[in-house]
Amino acid sequence: MILVTGVTGQLGHDVVKELERRGEKFIAATRKEINLLTEDGAKNFILEKKPDTVIHCAAYTAVDKAESEAETALTVNGLGTRWIATACREIGAKMLFVSTDYVFGGDGRAPYEIDSEKAPVNTYGRSKLLGEDAVAAILEKNFVVRISWVFGINGKNFVKTMLNLADKNKKLKIVDDQVGSPTYTADLAPLLCDMVKTEKFGFYHATNEGFCSWAEFAEEIFKQAGKKVEVEKIATVDYPTPAKRPFNSRMSKKSLDDAGFKRLPSWQSAVERYLKELKKSQA
C-alpha cells in the first residue's frame, strides 16, 4: 500500500493517476488527513494506516510568500517532513521526498551533482533542505528526488500563466539569465512510481531533459500554442521578486543513469504533450 500526500497539488494529482492506471493499492491524503503544521497531525494518519511506502508530495511551495511566512514554510517543509520520516521509521515504511533545485546556490553554469554543495538563496530552498536532511538522517529506506520548474494539469504553473498572458499581450518581458529544466508531472509520476518499487535508495535529480532560460521556455510555449507574442529577454535585476532566485538550476541526471532509471523525455516534448492535455481538459 502506497500513501501519497499532497494529492490536490500538481505532482500528487499525477502520482495518484499513475497509481490508478497501474492498479496499485494507494491512499490519497489531503491536508485534512495529514496536517504538516503539527507533529500529531503529520504522523497519526500514517501510523494508523501503516502504508508500505509514503510518496511525500505535500509542501509549502509559494516561493515569494515564504519570505514573509518563513515560520510556516520551515515548519511544513522542514519539521513536517521530519515528522513523516519518523512515522515511516516507526512502521518500517519506505519514503520518497520530493525536493528542489533551490537547495543549491545557483552559481556557475555546470549542472549540479547530487552531492554538490548546498547553499539555498531563499527561505523555500532552506525549508526543503531541512526536509532533505531530516529524511536522510532518520530513515535508511529513503529516496530524495530533486525537481525544478514544475508544471502539471492540476494547479497553477508557468505554462498556464504564459498562455493567459498571451491572450492579453503582444509583447512580454521575461527573465533570460536563470537557466534550468522544466519538469512535467505526467512524465515524473511514472518514474517515482517505478522508483519506490525498488530498494535503490538515495538522492536523485529528475527533470525533463535539456536546459533553457525562462524566456526560452516561454518562446517554446508560444510557438507550440500558435501564439503571436514577442518575448523581450530581460535580466533578473530588472524583475525584482521578494525571494531571490538561483541563476543556475541545471542538475545532472547521473544518479538516474547509475541506478538504471530511464531519463524523462525532452522538455520540448513535454510542452507539446502538456498543451494537448490542457486542450483535452478544457474540451
Residue, then its C-alpha position, 0 to 999 in steps of 0.5 A: m500500500i502506497l500513501v501519497t500526500g499532497v494529492t490536490g497539488q500538481l505532482g500528487h494529482d499525477v502520482v495518484k493517476e499513475l497509481e490508478r492506471r497501474g492498479e496499485k493499492f494507494i491512499a490519497a491524503t489531503r491536508k485534512e488527513i495529514n496536517l504538516l503544521t503539527e507533529d500529531g497531525a503529520k504522523n497519526f494518519i500514517l501510523e494508523k494506516k501503516p502504508d508500505t511506502v509514503i510518496h511525500c508530495a505535500a509542501y509549502t511551495a509559494v516561493d515569494k510568500a515564504e519570505s514573509e511566512a518563513e515560520t510556516a514554510l520551515t515548519v511544513n517543509g522542514l519539521g513536517t517532513r521530519w515528522i513523516a520520516t519518523a512515522c515511516r521509521e516507526i512502521g518500517a515504511k519506505m519514503l520518497f521526498v520530493s525536493t528542489d533545485y533551490v537547495f543549491g546556490g545557483d552559481g556557475r553554469a555546470p549542472y549540479e551533482i547530487d552531492s554538490e554543495k548546498a547553499p539555498v538563496n531563499t527561505y523555500g530552498r532552506s525549508k526543503l533542505l531541512g526536509e532533505d536532511a531530516v529524511a536522510a538522517i532518520l530513515e535508511k529506506n529513503f529516496v530524495v528526488r530533486i525537481s525544478w520548474v514544475f508544471g502539471i494539469n492540476g494547479k497553477n504553473f508557468v505554462k498556464t500563466m504564459l498562455n493567459l498572458a498571451d491572450k492579453n499581450k503582444k509583447l512580454k518581458i521575461v527573465d533570460d539569465q536563470v537557466g534550468s529544466p522544466t519538469y512535467t508531472a505526467d512524465l515524473a509520476p511514472l518514474l517515482c512510481d517505478m522508483v519506490k518499487t525498488e530498494k535503490f535508495g538515495f538522492y536523485h535529480a529528475t527533470n525533463e531533459g535539456f536546459c533553457s532560460w525562462a524566456e526560452f521556455a516561454e518562446e517554446i510555449f508560444k510557438q507550440a500554442g500558435k501564439k503571436v507574442e514577442v518575448e523581450k529577454i530581460a535580466t533578473v535585476d530588472y524583475p525584482t521578486p521578494a525571494k531571490r532566485p538561483f541563476n543556475s538550476r541545471m542538475s545532472k541526471k547521473s544518479l538516474d543513469d547509475a541506478g538504471f532509471k530511464r531519463l524523462p523525455s525532452w522538455q520540448s516534448a513535454v510542452e507539446r504533450y502538456l498543451k494537448e492535455l490542457k486542450k483535452s481538459q478544457a474540451 
